[in-house]
Amino acid sequence: MGERNSVSWNALITGYAHNRKFAEALDLFREMQADGVEPTEVTMVGVLSACARLGALSLGKWVHEYIDCHGLKLNEFLGTALVDMYAKCGAVMEMEKAFSGVVMENLKPDGVTFLGILCACCHEGLVDEGKRTTGPRPPINFHRQAAGQSLRYSTVLQKLAFMKRTNHWQPALNNLCRCQKVPVPAQWLLLVLVSLMTSLHFSSVICSPKTTYIVQMDKSAMPGSFSDHLDWYSSMIKSVVSSSSLQEIHGDAGDEERIIYNYKTAFHGVAARLTGDEADKLELEDGVLAVFPEKKYELHTTRSPMFLGLDREDSTNVWSKKNLDHDVVVGVLDTGIWPESESFNDTGMAPVPAHWKGACETGRAFEKRHCNLKIVGARIFYHGYESAIGKINEQTEYKSPRDQDGHGTHTAATVAGSPVHGANLLGYAYGTARGMAPGARVAAYKVCWTGGCFSSDIMSAIDQAVADGASILSISLGGGASPYYRDSLAIAAFGAMEMGVFVSCSAGNSGPDPASLTNVSPWITTVGASTLDRDFPATVKLGTGVSVAGASLYKGRRNLSTNKQYPLVYLGSNSSGPNPSSLCLEGTLNSRTVAGKIVICDRGISFRVQKGQVVKNAGGVGMILQNTAANGEELVADCHLLPAVAVGEEEGKAIKHYVLTSQNATANLAFGGTRLGIRPSPVVAAFSSRGPNSLSLEILKPDMVAPGVNILAAWTGDIGPSSLSTDHRKVKFNILSGTSMSCPHVSGVAALLKARHPDWSPAAIKSALMTTAYVHDNTRKPLRDASTAASSTPYDHGAGHINPLKALDPGLVYDIQAQGYFEFLCAQKLTPSQLKVFAKYANRSCHHSIARARDLNYPAISVVFPETASVTSLTIQRTVTNVGPPVSNYCVAVSPIQGVSVRVEPSTLNFTQKHQRLTYKVTFTTTARQNRPEFGGLVWKDGVHKVRSPIVVTWLVAATGMRSLQGCYWRGASVVS
């Protein structure tokens, strides 16, 4: 079976595991083995991750048993996945055994796993032992992500203590933390200690018995004895707290310390600090719909308008005064905003619309005057963050809407930045920078801080943004895929959608692994990332005379002589995996070895620009940054602090071979500025998270891709372009990559559509974006995947690459009202209590108008044939609304799809008036069952418009239920996100 077959197996098995169908997942394992298919690591990634999340210890043990009895060698991903699974399932002794296996194999313990165990040492009062074991703290400024990972994992360990398993930790942790049984390699202990010491200030809060829970209430169930919902919520909280906690509540602190947010618009309820037992009791109370534990989210980090066609002569109507009169406000949930940026100049803008109810909150370095006709609102949300992390240090961080990080300023300017001529980053990408909708307004909701973004803060921001009057929400962050009824962001976004607000979210940066998406709910627009036709070329000139192409944004005073070759060094080998020195981690480079030389560094563990700083500190004169297999040949340019060039995986291997086989290897680095007209483009970014949708195979995700690689936009004035504390350069614009950058492109285009069509629903806007997206690049060939250089599929690019001008006039739209999405949830077999989470408005109930998820009126079509081979035909139904000329006649065309015949009835749609709705059916009949998903497209044409829907057809593999273990079958692996 080929690679695509392996991908399809992975998707199906992972989907079963994530949907709690563990018996079917196991049977698929066996079927896969019987067919002679080599399982991928990614398959076990999904399964072991699902086991950890859902507590499926027996299935996880089966995987471990198979590995042992087949003598399969642990790798770092599989080993740390097993540790993670056992820890989250509360199997402490098994966790210790798995962890011992990881370190005995001389593998590097995954940062999340090891940091979580050391944090548990804190919980048991063994911090001193951990410090003595690992030695003194090295001088390093470790990035906040490591601290965030530590926090996330330690929260899991804390839950074990809540489940009264604390007594099991003591013997295990004594051994682990003192390393009496676990001889951890010294170089990795050094890395872990750095991370731990950086995040030790979390410990007093992490190990506290109270954490934040989001409590969703049935607003209509409030007893008549209460006149105010907050009083009722407070009474409910008091009813479940222990007597000792009551004394605390009624002491100096007061119960307002327990309730940190009151949700009133897109969501009803509170965020409160509770113990695990209190949360369990509260969930049983009448009127309580759901109780969610706090969840940590991570950021998914202007050539764009030109590339998207928004600067052409025929697009001037897009920017016309008529479109700007609607005064669309885009709420950006991020790290805040830098108001002095020229991108937020409000010259020529009309007064703030009367319907806007937002506010400009003040704080350190942010005053009322910093809001204007462009920035019409600025708020901060930090109670959930402080509850989890501790008080914000106002001397080192702005406890105000001011953006210290730069991410929020960049995304806000991408959405709606005013035109700025001569924008550039150190001379790179020189031109006019402007947002997708320069006439739109921006409201900044600061929900992300130095230690991350927390769900209670995000939900409060969504709730407030809807109440303020935002029409579009742009959310460039994510926290993994959870069941719909347990995903707090999805629930809040559902409420926003009910109020007519379009919500756009980033798909995540976990590609190219399959089923790696986040934010997959059908009412959210999920955006992947692609490239522009612009590049920043650089060259590595080897002593052999060979030149290797790469990319870089370096420009500084430390330049290499053009007439000289510099010694080249690599502190690893081509045959083994990377080690701390080859990764150029802090404290691993010896200046006697690298001084005066160009150093080759492997990607991974630390941030790309940080590796350059390590080389610089050790006396190196330059760096070659080599991609790993996960990155392939995709080149992401960085604003390094010393001459540095990023190269692809294959070129990097060739350079390493040259260094390791030559006694006097030399090189030089050259930088080529900015190059336009790159072909092919766009290309799906390797890092962009991929489908299928692990929650619902019938809902294709991502929805679309948009520019997200090397994007120029406004930047904070507080830090340099590399975001390193040692970078003292000040720039007005910066170049970043990530689905964080692609999301605001779609948010901005959605603002344009809302301005042109103010009566359109969020679903209609999404439909216009999806059905007009294109699937061919500028060489007229199918879009490609940067990780493989092969053609991408709808699992990679969704409906395709956005086409704003076409989306303004799509001809037909697939509309969905809130009840339609609710019917989809009914078809997902949610329980009545789970459905109540989404039924808070209009007292919704299931009308059963949608029998299967595939019948949701979605712009994409995904049909899944069941395991039963006797089912050879499936029919789906769609309804389109005419938003084009009143009299319009469309005919259908369907591309050939291997394994099925397709029949559309009727084959023509004849409209006689605008907004008329017509329904058609598509019948898929199996001609030959395929062992992988097959792809195609359906297009309605009227001579002017082409309304395209991507098609995915999947055949599930037969499963006969869980059988008793008679032996071992095959192995797999999991990674910790």
GUMAR-806142 format. One record per residue (C-alpha): residue in three letters; x, y, z. Coordinates in steps of 0.05 Angstrom, whole numbers. Example, Ala and Ser with C-alpha at 12.3 -4.5 7.8 and 13.67 -1.06 7.14 Angstrom:
2
  residu       x       y       z
     ala     246     -90     156
     ser     273     -21     143
REM end
This chain:
977
  residu       x       y       z
     met       0       0       0
     gly      27      69     -18
     glu      36     130      25
     arg     -34     156      13
     asn     -62      90      36
     ser     -22      95     100
     val     -50     165     111
     ser    -121     140     102
     trp    -109      83     152
     asn     -82     134     201
     ala    -142     179     192
     leu    -192     124     203
     ile    -158      94     264
     thr    -146     161     296
     gly    -218     181     282
     tyr    -244     118     317
     ala    -199     128     377
     his    -219     201     385
     asn    -292     182     381
     arg    -283     130     436
     lys    -292      71     388
     phe    -233      34     417
     ala    -256     -36     396
     glu    -261     -12     324
     ala    -193      21     328
     leu    -161     -44     352
     asp    -195     -83     296
     leu    -170     -33     246
     phe    -100     -44     273
     arg    -108    -118     258
     glu    -138    -106     189
     met     -80     -60     174
     gln     -30    -113     194
     ala     -66    -167     154
     asp     -62    -124      92
     gly      13    -118     102
     val      11     -43     113
     glu      68     -12     153
     pro      36      31     207
     thr      59     103     213
     glu      80     136     277
     val      24     186     267
     thr     -27     131     274
     met      -4     117     344
     val       2     191     356
     gly     -73     198     350
     val     -90     134     386
     leu     -45     142     447
     ser     -64     216     451
     ala    -137     195     450
     cys    -124     142     503
     ala     -91     194     547
     arg    -147     244     537
     leu    -204     195     546
     gly    -174     149     598
     ala    -172      87     554
     leu    -119      52     594
     ser    -133     -18     567
     leu    -122       2     495
     gly     -59      40     514
     lys     -33     -22     551
     trp     -47     -64     490
     val      -2     -19     449
     his      53     -24     501
     glu      46    -100     505
     tyr      53    -106     430
     ile     116     -64     430
     asp     148    -106     485
     cys     132    -175     456
     his     155    -156     386
     gly     220    -128     413
     leu     208     -61     380
     lys     258      -7     399
     leu     229      54     433
     asn     239     120     399
     glu     232     186     435
     phe     161     200     410
     leu     134     131     426
     gly     167     129     495
     thr     144     197     517
     ala      74     183     490
     leu      70     121     534
     val      92     161     595
     asp      40     214     578
     met     -15     162     569
     tyr      -1     125     634
     ala       5     190     674
     lys     -61     218     648
     cys     -95     151     661
     gly     -69     151     733
     ala     -27      88     724
     val      32     115     763
     met      74      52     768
     glu      66      38     694
     met      85     110     680
     glu     149     101     721
     lys     167      38     682
     ala     155      72     615
     phe     195     133     636
     ser     252      87     658
     gly     250      55     589
     val     256     123     555
     val     318     144     593
     met     350      75     594
     glu     348      77     518
     asn     388     142     523
     leu     330     179     490
     lys     314     251     505
     pro     253     256     551
     asp     200     299     518
     gly     199     368     549
     val     126     363     568
     thr     135     295     601
     phe     197     310     640
     leu     176     379     661
     gly     109     352     685
     ile     144     299     728
     leu     191     351     758
     cys     131     396     773
     ala     101     337     809
     cys     164     338     852
     cys     142     408     871
     his      74     380     889
     glu     107     329     935
     gly     156     379     965
     leu     216     350     928
     val     238     413     891
     asp     304     416     930
     glu     320     344     910
     gly     305     361     838
     lys     351     421     840
     arg     408     382     873
     thr     402     327     821
     thr     405     372     761
     gly     458     421     784
     pro     462     497     782
     arg     418     540     737
     pro     451     561     672
     pro     445     634     650
     ile     390     630     597
     asn     326     665     578
     phe     281     607     559
     his     220     622     516
     arg     151     623     547
     gln     129     562     508
     ala     170     516     552
     ala     137     546     613
     gly      70     537     581
     gln      83     464     566
     ser     105     453     638
     leu      41     485     663
     arg      -4     444     617
     tyr      27     377     636
     ser      32     392     710
     thr     -42     408     710
     val     -54     336     688
     leu     -11     311     745
     gln     -49     356     793
     lys    -113     321     772
     leu     -83     255     794
     ala     -74     285     863
     phe    -147     309     862
     met    -168     237     847
     lys    -136     218     913
     arg     -77     182     881
     thr     -27     227     914
     asn      -1     170     958
     his      21     133     896
     trp      65     191     874
     gln     111     191     934
     pro     153     127     920
     ala     153     139     845
     leu     173     211     850
     asn     227     197     901
     asn     259     151     851
     leu     247     196     790
     cys     268     262     820
     arg     329     235     856
     cys     346     195     794
     gln     364     134     836
     lys     331      89     784
     val     331     136     725
     pro     400     157     701
     val     380     215     656
     pro     433     238     606
     ala     466     301     634
     gln     457     343     572
     trp     382     333     573
     leu     377     345     648
     leu     410     412     635
     leu     356     430     584
     val     300     407     630
     leu     327     445     690
     val     330     509     650
     ser     257     501     631
     leu     236     483     702
     met     273     540     735
     thr     244     589     686
     ser     173     567     704
     leu     182     554     779
     his     142     616     795
     phe      82     577     771
     ser      89     524     825
     ser      52     559     882
     val      -9     565     838
     ile      -4     501     797
     cys       0     459     860
     ser     -58     496     892
     pro    -120     453     903
     lys    -163     505     867
     thr    -162     516     793
     thr    -208     554     746
     tyr    -270     520     718
     ile    -319     548     668
     val    -390     536     691
     gln    -445     540     639
     met    -514     555     668
     asp    -585     548     641
     lys    -604     621     644
     ser    -679     605     642
     ala    -674     560     703
     met    -660     616     753
     pro    -708     610     812
     gly    -756     667     824
     ser    -724     682     891
     phe    -664     712     855
     ser    -670     779     819
     asp    -601     776     788
     his    -566     719     752
     leu    -498     734     784
     asp    -529     727     853
     trp    -557     659     832
     tyr    -490     637     804
     ser    -455     659     868
     ser    -505     621     910
     met    -492     558     870
     ile    -417     565     880
     lys    -425     574     955
     ser    -470     513     959
     val    -414     465     938
     val    -353     493     975
     ser    -327     459    1037
     ser    -335     489    1106
     ser    -261     508    1108
     ser    -269     541    1041
     leu    -330     578    1065
     gln    -289     607    1120
     glu    -239     629    1068
     ile    -294     658    1024
     his    -324     698    1081
     gly    -256     720    1106
     asp    -213     774    1078
     ala    -217     751    1006
     gly    -292     749     995
     asp    -327     704     945
     glu    -310     750     886
     glu    -243     714     887
     arg    -279     649     870
     ile    -319     679     812
     ile    -271     713     764
     tyr    -318     723     704
     asn    -392     730     692
     tyr    -413     711     621
     lys    -476     743     595
     thr    -480     746     518
     ala    -449     691     476
     phe    -446     645     536
     his    -483     644     603
     gly    -449     626     667
     val    -385     641     705
     ala    -312     624     710
     ala    -296     604     782
     arg    -238     577     823
     leu    -258     509     850
     thr    -227     445     874
     gly    -238     382     834
     asp    -289     355     885
     glu    -327     421     884
     ala    -330     421     808
     asp    -357     349     809
     lys    -411     369     859
     leu    -430     432     821
     glu    -440     393     756
     leu    -495     353     790
     glu    -535     415     811
     asp    -600     435     775
     gly    -590     491     726
     val    -517     473     712
     leu    -508     453     640
     ala    -433     437     641
     val    -369     448     679
     phe    -304     454     639
     pro    -234     456     668
     glu    -191     515     647
     lys    -155     501     582
     lys     -91     534     558
     tyr     -86     558     486
     glu     -25     576     445
     leu     -15     629     391
     his      -9     599     322
     thr      45     637     298
     thr      40     869      40
     arg      48     832     -11
     ser     -15     797      11
     pro     -67     845     -19
     met     -30     846     -85
     phe     -24     771     -87
     leu     -98     764     -71
     gly    -116     813    -126
     leu    -141     868     -81
     asp    -100     923    -113
     arg    -120     912    -186
     glu    -156     964    -227
     asp    -219     921    -228
     ser    -219     917    -152
     thr    -227     991    -137
     asn    -300     979    -121
     val    -277     937     -62
     trp    -248     999     -29
     ser    -304    1046     -49
     lys    -337    1092       1
     lys    -402    1055      -8
     asn    -371     992      22
     leu    -339    1028      80
     asp    -404    1061     102
     his    -426     997     137
     asp    -372    1006     190
     val    -353     934     203
     val    -315     923     268
     val    -268     864     273
     gly    -252     838     342
     val    -181     811     346
     leu    -168     764     405
     asp     -93     764     414
     thr     -35     797     453
     gly     -61     868     448
     ile     -43     925     401
     trp      12     977     390
     pro     -30    1039     376
     glu      27    1084     351
     ser      36    1041     289
     glu      21    1077     224
     ser     -23    1018     205
     phe     -74    1044     254
     asn     -76    1115     228
     asp    -149    1138     225
     thr    -142    1195     176
     gly    -204    1203     133
     met    -247    1154     172
     ala    -318    1171     190
     pro    -342    1176     263
     val    -348    1112     303
     pro    -416    1079     286
     ala    -472    1090     335
     his    -484    1016     345
     trp    -414    1005     373
     lys    -414     996     449
     gly    -341     979     460
     ala    -293    1014     508
     cys    -221    1036     511
     glu    -194    1009     576
     thr    -133    1042     606
     gly     -72    1016     641
     arg       3    1020     640
     ala      25    1058     577
     phe     -45    1057     548
     glu     -93    1116     554
     lys    -160    1135     524
     arg    -125    1176     470
     his     -93    1113     442
     cys    -160    1093     414
     asn    -184    1129     352
     leu    -229    1120     292
     lys    -190    1058     271
     ile    -178    1027     340
     val    -249    1033     367
     gly    -240     987     427
     ala    -186     958     471
     arg    -198     912     530
     ile    -158     863     573
     phe    -176     795     602
     tyr    -129     766     654
     his    -167     736     713
     gly    -162     665     687
     tyr     -88     675     672
     glu     -73     702     741
     ser    -113     647     773
     ala     -70     595     738
     ile      -3     630     735
     gly      -2     683     789
     lys      -5     759     789
     ile      22     794     727
     asn      87     830     741
     glu      69     900     719
     gln     141     921     719
     thr     159     873     663
     glu      92     864     627
     tyr      38     914     606
     lys     -25     900     645
     ser     -62     940     592
     pro     -82     932     519
     arg     -12     952     497
     asp      22     896     459
     gln      89     874     485
     asp      94     811     443
     gly      79     838     373
     his      34     780     352
     gly     -31     818     364
     thr      -7     881     328
     his      14     839     268
     thr     -53     803     263
     ala     -95     866     274
     ala     -56     903     219
     thr     -65     843     172
     val    -140     846     183
     ala    -153     920     174
     gly     -88     960     173
     ser     -89    1028     138
     pro     -43    1034      77
     val      29    1050      95
     his      76    1067      38
     gly     149    1046      43
     ala     136     991      93
     asn     193     941     101
     leu     233     900     149
     leu     306     922     147
     gly     297     934      72
     tyr     263     868      58
     ala     193     865      27
     tyr     193     940      11
     gly     125     966     -12
     thr      57     988      12
     ala      30     949      71
     arg     -45     949      83
     gly     -96     903     114
     met    -147     862      76
     ala    -202     911      96
     pro    -168     978     108
     gly    -236    1012     117
     ala    -256     966     174
     arg    -248     983     248
     val    -207     943     298
     ala    -224     925     370
     ala    -166     892     408
     tyr    -183     841     461
     lys    -119     822     498
     val    -126     750     522
     cys     -55     725     515
     trp       1     740     563
     thr      73     718     575
     gly      51     650     600
     gly      -3     636     548
     cys     -77     645     535
     phe    -131     614     580
     ser    -200     592     561
     ser    -237     631     615
     asp    -205     696     589
     ile    -219     678     516
     met    -292     662     531
     ser    -300     728     568
     ala    -270     765     509
     ile    -317     731     459
     asp    -376     746     504
     gln    -355     819     510
     ala    -339     827     436
     val    -408     804     416
     ala    -440     851     467
     asp    -396     908     441
     gly    -422     898     370
     ala    -365     865     333
     ser    -386     833     267
     ile    -323     791     256
     leu    -279     755     307
     ser    -208     737     288
     ile    -177     685     335
     ser    -106     663     318
     leu     -97     611     372
     gly    -117     540     390
     gly    -114     485     442
     gly    -125     419     407
     ala    -189     384     385
     ser    -239     367     440
     pro    -310     339     434
     tyr    -357     394     412
     tyr    -393     396     479
     arg    -327     401     518
     asp    -294     454     474
     ser    -305     520     509
     leu    -281     561     449
     ala    -328     523     403
     ile    -387     534     451
     ala    -373     608     456
     ala    -365     613     380
     phe    -432     578     372
     gly    -464     633     414
     ala    -429     686     373
     met    -453     654     309
     glu    -524     655     336
     met    -517     730     343
     gly    -494     736     270
     val    -419     742     284
     phe    -369     709     236
     val    -314     672     273
     ser    -248     656     239
     cys    -195     613     273
     ser    -126     587     255
     ala    -121     513     238
     gly     -56     503     278
     asn      17     493     262
     ser      22     418     273
     gly      29     397     200
     pro      44     358     161
     asp      17     305     209
     pro     -53     281     188
     ala    -112     296     234
     ser     -72     351     269
     leu    -125     406     264
     thr    -153     449     319
     asn    -217     492     317
     val    -255     442     275
     ser    -328     459     292
     pro    -369     471     228
     trp    -393     540     252
     ile    -320     563     257
     thr    -282     580     194
     thr    -217     541     200
     val    -158     570     161
     gly     -94     536     139
     ala     -31     570     113
     ser       0     577      44
     thr      57     615      12
     leu      59     680     -27
     asp      96     690     -93
     arg     150     727     -55
     asp     215     699     -27
     phe     277     722       9
     pro     333     682     -24
     ala     401     669       8
     thr     458     625     -14
     val     508     578      20
     lys     572     577     -21
     leu     613     515      -3
     gly     688     509     -10
     thr     676     458     -66
     gly     646     512    -109
     val     576     486    -100
     ser     521     537     -83
     val     461     516     -42
     ala     397     558     -44
     gly     364     579      21
     ala     326     636      54
     ser     341     691     104
     leu     321     759     130
     tyr     389     776     159
     lys     413     847     155
     gly     462     873     206
     arg     531     900     221
     arg     562     830     227
     asn     574     815     154
     leu     618     762     124
     ser     673     781      76
     thr     652     764       5
     asn     723     744     -14
     lys     734     695      42
     gln     715     623      59
     tyr     701     608     132
     pro     712     543     169
     leu     648     501     173
     val     631     457     232
     tyr     575     409     251
     leu     571     379     321
     gly     529     318     303
     ser     529     262     252
     asn     488     246     191
     ser     471     176     215
     ser     441     189     284
     gly     388     236     310
     pro     403     306     334
     asn     436     319     401
     pro     436     382     444
     ser     500     408     410
     ser     475     395     339
     leu     410     430     358
     cys     452     489     383
     leu     416     492     449
     glu     436     542     502
     gly     500     524     538
     thr     519     466     490
     leu     569     500     444
     asn     643     505     462
     ser     673     571     439
     arg     740     535     426
     thr     704     491     375
     val     660     543     340
     ala     695     610     346
     gly     706     642     279
     lys     666     588     243
     ile     600     578     209
     val     559     528     250
     ile     507     480     222
     cys     447     474     269
     asp     390     424     266
     arg     319     451     274
     gly     281     429     335
     ile     270     440     411
     ser     290     514     413
     phe     268     571     368
     arg     304     583     302
     val     329     653     319
     gln     350     630     388
     lys     398     580     357
     gly     432     637     321
     gln     440     675     386
     val     473     613     417
     val     522     609     359
     lys     537     683     364
     asn     549     679     439
     ala     598     622     428
     gly     638     663     378
     gly     610     634     314
     val     608     680     254
     gly     548     649     218
     met     497     594     219
     ile     466     545     170
     leu     398     523     196
     gln     377     454     168
     asn     305     431     162
     thr     283     365     190
     ala     240     313     155
     ala     178     346     183
     asn     196     412     150
     gly     219     382      85
     glu     243     433      34
     glu     198     490      58
     leu     239     551      75
     val     216     601     128
     ala     258     664     131
     asp     279     693     199
     cys     308     759     221
     his     371     730     253
     leu     421     766     297
     leu     481     739     258
     pro     490     719     185
     ala     446     656     178
     val     414     618     121
     ala     358     566     126
     val     364     506      79
     gly     319     447      62
     glu     327     378      90
     glu     362     346      30
     glu     409     405      18
     gly     425     404      92
     lys     444     331      90
     ala     490     344      32
     ile     524     400      69
     lys     533     356     131
     his     563     301      89
     tyr     613     351      61
     val     632     374     131
     leu     638     304     160
     thr     679     276     103
     ser     726     336      94
     gln     780     358     141
     asn     778     430     118
     ala     706     444     100
     thr     691     517      87
     ala     632     561      66
     asn     606     631      58
     leu     537     661      63
     ala     505     711      15
     phe     438     747      19
     gly     395     763     -41
     gly     343     812     -15
     thr     271     805     -40
     arg     248     766    -101
     leu     178     768    -130
     gly     141     725    -179
     ile     160     658    -147
     arg     132     598    -183
     pro      97     555    -163
     ser      54     593    -114
     pro      15     588     -72
     val      39     524     -39
     val       8     494      23
     ala      56     506      82
     ala      88     445     113
     phe      71     469     183
     ser      -2     480     167
     ser     -45     430     206
     arg     -81     377     164
     gly    -146     340     161
     pro    -185     298     166
     asn    -229     324     220
     ser    -218     278     279
     leu    -287     294     308
     ser    -330     287     245
     leu    -303     256     181
     glu    -364     283     145
     ile    -343     355     157
     leu    -283     372     115
     lys    -230     414     150
     pro    -192     459     141
     asp    -242     502     105
     met    -190     539      63
     val    -119     564      61
     ala     -94     636      58
     pro     -25     670      59
     gly      12     651     122
     val      86     646     104
     asn     133     706     109
     ile      78     758     120
     leu      97     831     130
     ala      54     871     179
     ala      59     921     236
     trp     101     906     297
     thr     107     927     369
     gly     158     979     389
     asp     176     941     451
     ile     219     884     424
     gly     263     869     364
     pro     241     830     303
     ser     270     764     329
     ser     231     771     395
     leu     295     755     433
     ser     313     797     494
     thr     382     807     465
     asp     354     837     401
     his     355     913     410
     arg     336     930     338
     lys     272     971     332
     val     228     960     271
     lys     159     984     251
     phe     142     922     211
     asn     160     849     219
     ile     155     785     177
     leu     123     725     211
     ser      97     657     190
     gly      41     612     217
     thr     -33     599     211
     ser     -37     658     259
     met     -20     699     198
     ser     -69     665     150
     cys    -128     671     197
     pro    -130     748     196
     his    -127     747     120
     val    -193     710     120
     ser    -221     754     176
     gly    -205     816     135
     val    -236     789      72
     ala    -297     768     112
     ala    -302     841     135
     leu    -303     862      62
     leu    -359     813      48
     lys    -398     837     109
     ala    -390     909      85
     arg    -415     892      16
     his    -470     844      40
     pro    -491     865     111
     asp    -550     817     110
     trp    -507     755      98
     ser    -502     704     154
     pro    -435     677     178
     ala    -449     613     139
     ala    -463     652      75
     ile    -396     689      83
     lys    -359     624      93
     ser    -395     593      34
     ala    -374     650     -12
     leu    -302     642      11
     met    -302     567       1
     thr    -339     559     -65
     thr    -297     612    -100
     ala    -230     586     -75
     tyr    -181     561    -127
     val    -142     496    -128
     his     -89     511    -181
     asp     -25     551    -172
     asn       5     604    -218
     thr      34     550    -263
     arg     -37     524    -275
     lys     -22     459    -239
     pro     -57     432    -177
     leu     -36     464    -111
     arg      25     430     -80
     asp      44     409     -10
     ala     110     440      13
     ser     125     379      57
     thr     125     330      -1
     ala     127     373     -64
     ala      69     330     -88
     ser      -2     354    -102
     ser     -40     373     -40
     thr    -110     346     -24
     pro    -172     376       8
     tyr    -145     348      74
     asp     -88     398      65
     his    -121     458      31
     gly    -195     449      45
     ala    -237     481     -10
     gly    -174     516     -36
     his    -139     583     -33
     ile    -183     644     -20
     asn    -201     689     -78
     pro    -230     754     -49
     leu    -255     786    -113
     lys    -293     723    -133
     ala    -321     716     -63
     leu    -354     784     -67
     asp    -399     756    -122
     pro    -404     680    -112
     gly    -470     671    -149
     leu    -497     618    -100
     val    -486     606     -26
     tyr    -498     547      20
     asp    -532     580      80
     ile    -539     550     149
     gln    -577     580     207
     ala    -563     565     280
     gln    -617     511     282
     gly    -582     476     224
     tyr    -518     471     263
     phe    -557     447     323
     glu    -589     392     280
     phe    -518     372     260
     leu    -502     363     334
     cys    -565     322     343
     ala    -540     276     288
     gln    -474     269     327
     lys    -513     228     379
     leu    -499     277     435
     thr    -538     265     499
     pro    -593     313     519
     ser    -548     343     573
     gln    -492     352     522
     leu    -540     384     472
     lys    -564     433     525
     val    -496     466     522
     phe    -516     492     453
     ala    -590     502     465
     lys    -586     563     509
     tyr    -622     608     459
     ala    -693     596     433
     asn    -698     533     476
     arg    -674     492     417
     ser    -694     419     408
     cys    -678     366     356
     his    -725     367     297
     his    -684     311     264
     ser    -683     348     198
     ile    -612     321     188
     ala    -606     246     194
     arg    -531     244     183
     ala    -475     294     192
     arg    -462     291     117
     asp    -529     325     105
     leu    -509     390     139
     asn    -515     443      85
     tyr    -439     451      84
     pro    -403     480      23
     ala    -358     418      22
     ile    -381     346      12
     ser    -353     288      50
     val    -386     220      47
     val    -364     160      89
     phe    -384      90      68
     pro    -393      46     129
     glu    -354     -18     144
     thr    -411     -59     116
     ala    -395     -74      43
     ser    -468     -85      28
     val    -479      -9      32
     thr    -460      11     -38
     ser    -499      76     -47
     leu    -504     140      -6
     thr    -543     203     -21
     ile    -531     273       6
     gln    -574     335      -1
     arg    -555     408      -9
     thr    -594     473     -16
     val    -565     534     -50
     thr    -590     605     -46
     asn    -586     651    -106
     val    -547     715     -89
     gly    -533     732    -162
     pro    -578     757    -218
     pro    -652     741    -206
     val    -656     699    -269
     ser    -599     650    -269
     asn    -590     581    -299
     tyr    -536     534    -272
     cys    -513     467    -298
     val    -470     418    -258
     ala    -403     385    -272
     val    -370     332    -229
     ser    -298     310    -235
     pro    -286     234    -239
     ile    -274     202    -171
     gln    -240     134    -168
     gly    -283      79    -138
     val    -351     114    -145
     ser    -401     137    -196
     val    -435     203    -181
     arg    -506     225    -201
     val    -533     295    -188
     glu    -608     308    -190
     pro    -629     354    -219
     ser    -570     369    -264
     thr    -593     440    -276
     leu    -618     494    -228
     asn    -662     549    -257
     phe    -673     610    -212
     thr    -726     662    -226
     gln    -713     709    -168
     lys    -659     732    -121
     his    -653     695     -54
     gln    -692     637     -83
     arg    -671     570     -53
     leu    -665     506     -94
     thr    -646     436     -70
     tyr    -607     382    -105
     lys    -585     311     -87
     val    -520     276    -101
     thr    -518     200    -101
     phe    -451     164     -94
     thr    -450      91    -116
     thr    -390      47    -102
     thr    -360      14    -163
     ala    -298     -11    -126
     arg    -283       1     -52
     gln    -218      38     -44
     asn    -170      31      14
     arg    -156     106      17
     pro    -198     170      12
     glu    -212     194     -58
     phe    -221     267     -78
     gly    -258     306    -130
     gly    -303     367    -140
     leu    -373     389    -159
     val    -383     455    -196
     trp    -447     493    -213
     lys    -436     540    -273
     asp    -479     595    -304
     gly    -428     623    -353
     val    -405     676    -303
     his    -400     642    -236
     lys    -367     576    -217
     val    -392     550    -150
     arg    -345     494    -130
     ser    -351     443     -73
     pro    -293     396     -57
     ile    -313     323     -50
     val    -281     270      -6
     val    -303     197      -8
     thr    -280     149      47
     trp    -292      74      56
     leu    -287      50     128
     val    -253     -17     140
     ala    -294     -73     170
     ala    -289     -80     246
     thr    -318    -138     285
     gly    -308    -115     357
     met    -254    -122     410
     arg    -225    -191     417
     ser    -183    -217     475
     leu    -108    -210     467
     gln     -78    -274     441
     gly     -11    -242     423
     cys      19    -179     395
     tyr       3    -147     328
     trp      42     -85     309
     arg      72     -21     336
     gly      60      53     330
     ala      79     118     364
     ser      50     181     392
     val      77     250     400
     val      61     300     454
     ser      36     364     423
REM end
